[in-house]
């Protein structure tokens, strides 16, 4: 068994059971890509068993902090089964859910989503790549399903020295699927859609928006960065008279319109713009247009803390413009999925945007990812999605 030894003082995060070991923390030792190594402190104290990644700045990811634990097929079978069982205790109103959420479920670098009778997996680290076949079989055994599609095409694969890989790992079938969520349906493509095909993490926020629309009677809704129209469908389901949806992706806009039709809504209640959100918000302001409710759900502006300053300016700008377009008494649902932007910083950005817009509002709720995208005590980085619901003061 190969061993890595840490520099003095670098064991503290592992003693708190945080699973990441950065390149700069290692004094000596190593291994092959994905190989399990023994991790020791500078004094030789056992700290954990980890998957080594010679190409990544996160040089090792811990599988277990138990010295007696063997990292073999039975370990991954048990870990996958435990993660799937945990979802049975969550209140999820959908046939689409996240079954494995990487480090939060003790399987660093592994993302697994279920859409009906189909599993979709992303193997984004050297460790899970090495154990891919074992994990694939374990997932099917834990769920009783027969189909598993791989979407290992995330840019993070390159940081691990791994090539992109997509296609059926187990079984085969259609890649265009229909997801049942709350009282609506959403079409998705597991082969071409973002991530594993769809953004399941916003499931609860879509439900909240539909309920708020129904309660407050929104008539004019603006959905920015609408992707394939999840919030658009939620707004129409809640009774919104009209929804304007904007995205810079033409194919996404087409799918959003198709999802409106899929749910039987009158096409006249929705219009779609293949356009830049920032430019569109400025144009609306010049035209004097206003909305009862606005959704801002932009892509990841800051993947790491290093990008936070530039991202903060971008978040502030779109929120400032949105506040200007919001009717008194109107509601803004605003989000950040950037790992480099903390919940506290996002709150400050939105507050600053309101001040610059000359708008005050009640923060009625903080939103986050759905429970099947968990943050754990030992891995706070699991909290990547932050949201605020702000009602403009009249």
SVG drawing of the C-alpha trace seen along z (x, -y; Angstrom):
<svg xmlns="http://www.w3.org/2000/svg" viewBox="-54 -55 63 62">
<polyline fill="none" stroke="black" stroke-width="0.4" points="0.0,0.0 1.4,-3.4 1.5,-6.2 1.4,-10.0 2.7,-12.0 1.4,-15.5 3.3,-18.6 3.2,-19.6 0.0,-21.2 -1.8,-20.1 -3.7,-17.3 -6.2,-19.7 -8.9,-19.6 -8.7,-15.8 -9.1,-15.5 -12.3,-17.5 -13.2,-14.9 -13.0,-17.1 -12.1,-14.9 -9.9,-17.1 -6.1,-17.0 -4.4,-19.7 -1.1,-19.3 0.6,-21.9 -0.3,-19.9 1.7,-16.8 5.3,-16.4 6.1,-13.2 4.5,-10.1 2.1,-9.5 0.4,-6.9 -1.1,-6.2 -4.3,-7.9 -7.2,-6.7 -5.1,-4.4 -6.0,-4.1 -3.2,-5.5 -2.7,-5.6 -2.7,-9.2 -0.5,-10.0 0.3,-13.1 3.9,-14.5 4.3,-12.3 3.1,-9.2 -0.5,-9.2 -3.1,-7.5 -5.6,-10.0 -7.5,-8.2 -7.6,-6.1 -7.8,-8.3 -7.9,-8.2 -4.8,-9.8 -5.0,-12.1 -1.5,-13.1 -2.9,-15.7 -5.3,-17.6 -4.6,-20.4 -6.9,-18.4 -4.2,-15.7 -6.2,-13.2 -9.9,-12.7 -10.6,-10.6 -12.7,-7.5 -12.7,-6.6 -11.2,-7.9 -11.4,-4.4 -8.1,-2.6 -9.8,0.8 -11.9,0.0 -10.9,1.9 -11.4,-0.1 -12.7,2.7 -15.8,3.6 -17.8,4.2 -17.0,0.6 -18.6,-0.9 -21.5,1.5 -22.3,0.4 -21.8,-3.3 -24.1,-3.3 -26.8,-1.4 -26.6,-3.7 -26.9,-6.8 -29.9,-5.4 -31.6,-4.5 -31.1,-8.0 -33.2,-9.4 -36.1,-7.3 -36.2,-9.4 -36.4,-12.7 -39.7,-14.2 -39.2,-14.4 -42.3,-15.0 -40.8,-13.9 -39.6,-10.8 -36.3,-12.6 -33.9,-12.9 -30.2,-13.0 -29.1,-9.7 -25.4,-10.4 -24.1,-13.9 -20.3,-13.4 -18.5,-14.2 -21.7,-14.7 -22.5,-11.0 -19.0,-9.8 -18.2,-9.2 -16.0,-12.1 -16.4,-13.1 -19.5,-11.0 -22.8,-12.5 -25.8,-10.2 -29.3,-11.4 -32.3,-9.2 -34.9,-10.1 -37.7,-7.6 -36.2,-4.2 -32.9,-5.7 -29.8,-6.5 -27.3,-9.2 -23.8,-9.4 -20.9,-11.8 -17.5,-10.4 -15.5,-13.5 -12.5,-12.3 -9.7,-9.8 -10.9,-7.7 -14.4,-7.0 -13.1,-6.6 -10.9,-3.7 -13.9,-2.0 -16.4,-2.9 -17.5,0.6 -18.0,1.6 -19.9,-1.5 -22.1,-1.1 -23.2,2.4 -23.6,1.3 -26.0,-1.5 -28.2,0.8 -28.3,3.3 -29.3,0.6 -32.1,-0.8 -33.3,2.4 -32.9,0.5 -31.1,1.7 -30.1,-1.4 -27.2,-3.8 -26.0,-6.6 -22.6,-8.2 -22.3,-12.0 -18.6,-12.4 -18.1,-15.5 -17.7,-18.1 -14.7,-20.4 -13.5,-19.2 -12.5,-15.9 -9.6,-17.7 -8.3,-18.9 -8.1,-15.2 -6.2,-14.3 -9.2,-12.4 -10.8,-12.5 -14.5,-13.1 -16.7,-10.0 -20.4,-9.8 -22.8,-7.0 -24.6,-4.0 -22.6,-2.2 -25.3,0.3 -28.4,1.1 -29.6,-1.2 -32.7,-3.1 -34.1,-6.6 -32.1,-9.6 -35.1,-12.1 -37.2,-11.6 -40.2,-13.2 -39.8,-14.1 -42.8,-14.3 -42.3,-17.1 -45.0,-18.3 -48.1,-18.9 -46.2,-19.4 -44.0,-17.6 -40.7,-18.6 -38.9,-17.1 -35.2,-16.7 -32.3,-15.1 -29.8,-13.1 -27.4,-13.1 -27.4,-16.8 -28.9,-18.7 -26.8,-20.5 -25.1,-18.5 -26.9,-15.1 -29.8,-16.5 -31.6,-18.9 -31.3,-21.0 -33.0,-18.9 -31.6,-21.1 -34.2,-23.8 -37.1,-21.5 -38.3,-23.0 -37.7,-26.6 -39.9,-25.9 -42.7,-24.6 -42.2,-27.7 -42.5,-30.0 -45.7,-28.3 -47.2,-28.6 -46.2,-32.2 -47.6,-33.0 -50.9,-31.4 -51.1,-33.2 -50.1,-36.7 -51.7,-36.5 -48.7,-37.5 -49.8,-38.7 -46.5,-39.6 -43.5,-37.3 -40.0,-37.6 -37.8,-34.4 -34.2,-35.2 -31.7,-32.5 -34.8,-30.3 -32.9,-27.3 -35.6,-24.8 -38.4,-26.6 -38.7,-25.0 -39.6,-28.2 -41.8,-29.3 -43.9,-26.1 -44.1,-26.6 -45.3,-30.2 -48.0,-29.2 -49.0,-26.3 -49.4,-28.9 -51.7,-31.0 -49.5,-33.7 -51.3,-35.6 -48.1,-36.0 -44.5,-34.9 -41.5,-36.3 -38.6,-34.0 -35.0,-34.9 -32.0,-32.7 -29.0,-33.1 -29.4,-29.5 -31.7,-29.1 -32.1,-25.3 -32.9,-25.9 -35.6,-28.4 -37.1,-25.9 -37.3,-23.3 -38.8,-25.8 -41.6,-26.5 -42.1,-22.8 -42.4,-22.3 -45.1,-24.9 -47.0,-23.0 -46.3,-19.7 -48.3,-20.9 -51.2,-22.1 -50.8,-25.9 -52.0,-28.5 -49.0,-29.5 -50.3,-33.1 -49.5,-33.2 -45.8,-32.9 -43.2,-34.5 -39.6,-33.6 -36.5,-35.6 -33.2,-34.2 -31.2,-37.1 -28.6,-38.4 -30.2,-38.8 -28.2,-41.9 -29.0,-43.7 -32.7,-42.7 -33.0,-44.0 -31.5,-47.4 -33.9,-47.5 -36.9,-46.8 -35.8,-49.6 -35.6,-52.1 -39.0,-51.0 -40.5,-51.4 -41.6,-47.8 -42.3,-46.3 -43.0,-42.9 -44.9,-41.5 -42.2,-38.8 -38.7,-38.2 -36.6,-35.0 -32.8,-35.4 -31.2,-32.0 -27.9,-32.6 -25.2,-30.1 -22.1,-29.7 -20.3,-33.1 -17.6,-32.0 -16.6,-28.3 -14.0,-29.1 -13.2,-31.9 -10.6,-33.2 -13.4,-34.3 -15.5,-35.9 -14.7,-39.5 -15.6,-39.6 -18.6,-37.4 -19.9,-39.7 -19.9,-42.6 -22.0,-40.5 -24.4,-39.4 -24.8,-42.9 -25.5,-44.3 -28.3,-41.9 -29.9,-42.2 -29.8,-46.0 -31.5,-46.0 -34.1,-43.5 -35.0,-45.6 -35.6,-48.6 -38.0,-46.5 -39.9,-45.1 -43.3,-46.6 -43.8,-47.8 -45.0,-44.7 -43.5,-42.5 -41.2,-39.6 -37.7,-38.7 -36.4,-35.1 -32.7,-35.5 -30.0,-32.7 -26.3,-32.0 -25.0,-28.5 -21.4,-29.6 -19.2,-27.7 -17.0,-30.7 -19.8,-32.9 -20.9,-32.2 -24.4,-32.7 -23.3,-35.6 -21.6,-37.3 -24.5,-36.7 -26.8,-38.4 -24.5,-41.4 -24.4,-41.6 -28.2,-41.6 -28.5,-44.2 -26.0,-46.4 -27.8,-46.0 -31.1,-47.1 -29.4,-50.2 -28.0,-51.2 -31.4,-50.7 -33.0,-52.9 -35.2,-49.9 -35.8,-48.4 -37.4,-45.0 -38.3,-42.3 -36.2,-39.2 -39.0,-36.7 -37.0,-33.5 -33.6,-32.0 -33.6,-29.2 -31.1,-26.4 -30.7,-23.2 -33.3,-20.4 -32.6,-17.9 -31.3,-15.3 -28.4,-17.7 -27.3,-17.7 -24.7,-19.8 -23.2,-17.9 -21.6,-18.9 -18.1,-17.9 -18.4,-19.2 -19.9,-22.7 -18.8,-23.0 -21.9,-20.9 -23.9,-24.2 -23.3,-25.6 -26.9,-26.9 -28.0,-30.0 -31.2,-31.9 -33.1,-34.9 -36.8,-35.7 -37.2,-39.5 -40.5,-41.4 -40.1,-45.0 -41.6,-47.4 -44.6,-49.4"/>
</svg>
